[in-house]
Amino acid sequence: MQESTIHRRRERLNKITDGLGLGDAYDATIERIRAQDGDKSRLGMGALLWVCHAERPLEVDELCYALAVELGSTDFNPQNVPSVLTLVSCCQGLIAVDKEASTVRLIHFTLKEYLCSRPDIFGRHRSIMAEICLTYLNSEKLKALSPDPSPLILLGTPFLRYCSLYWGVHAKRDFSDHVRSLALELLQDYDSHVSAISLLASVMWVGDWRPGMSSQFSGLHCASFFGIAEGVIALIGMEGYDINKGDFFGHTPLAWAAQRGHEGVVKILLRRAEINPDKADKYGNTPLTQAARGGYEGVVKVLLERSDVNPEKLDGDCLRPLERAAQGGHEGIVKALLERGGVDPNEPDSFGRTALLKAALNGHEKVVKILLAQVVDPDKPDRHGSTPLLVAAQYGYESIVKMLLGREEVDREKRDNDGDTPLSCAARYGHERIVKILLEKERVNPDNTDYYGRTPLRCAVRNGHKGVVELLKLHQAAAHVTPLGPGDTTR
């Protein structure tokens, strides 16, 4: 943790604890925990470490098993598992059990601030937590389990899921020499380890699970998944690792790193002469598609530096990286793709939706602005006849409506396949400001009907939008006033 972050936490904590009188109380309690006899001090401080720094709230059994792991041991001894009552006692009242959620928590939010502002209390806690997770995963008990165990067998391994999902998170933040040794021990036989299926289960659809699927998920896939650069470097230097090998999903190590935004690992993998940076998985997604969808601008830029990466390649949904980025509002990625060249911003997807329409549909103002600066058709409809202006009016994106109305090519009365116009859509959904903006423009007829005979006024009345109704009535009244002629004093 950076010193500036710790300093800010201490200042914030001091303001809170000074007012509540807790700072001195926490100091005294920590000293009492450390002064306990026998194993009580280790259990108390260990429990505080895990409850404070775990990646998610720990269940009671998970915490008890974490504290039973003996660093340096090759196996796990269940007799070391303490009871929760023992843990609560050893922590001198600083932790509590949430009975409804069956999780363990600190007694007050200021305690977490206190512990995080005192790095001297736990030392290199990330490295310690990674070592404990890896020691558990490398134990003979876990190695002996089938890679596809039954749910009944897993009941006896309550710490397995946490370790499988988060050992890499802890290790990446503090990859000590001991962590490196333990990690490589796990990763070299990862495709036959029970933790592989636990990790995959956290990122796959339930219907995708198949027996034996983890056998294709290697240690290199895992290290790339977590973004552990040192692990990737060590593994690709060993014999027998195919850097382009796909797992059950067809994901290569590069695809996993790109999908999860690990720019450093992407760069390491791209340095290999044998790498195929444009290999698609079984769903048609390339590393570039994955990174564009996730909004990982740095990864996208690194991939676009490669001439053998196709920026127009369709994914399994027939979408290009540009459409993915526009849909997600990732303006930096949109810029990078357009600057690469060879990317047509007017190319529609299978539903006829351009990148501009997708950005307008999702309210991404900055992306719309970037695309309008290109040579684009700002009025191109999709298969339903919806234009960027119509969808922006329908969803109430005022700033986007204004930008589009500033383009002369945009037809303000263009209808979709139901006969709706931008005005009727704005009226139907009660967007008063957009209705007002449209009414102030020329070539907007408030009396136009859709193909079912409904006017914007009728749509507003039907949906109970009183403000829009008043606007439309006032506009109609103003439009029907006959101007006075010269010398005429009557109406």
Beta strands, then each sheet from edge to edge (+ up, - down):
strand 1: 95-98
strand 2: 103-106
sheet 1: 1+ 2-
end
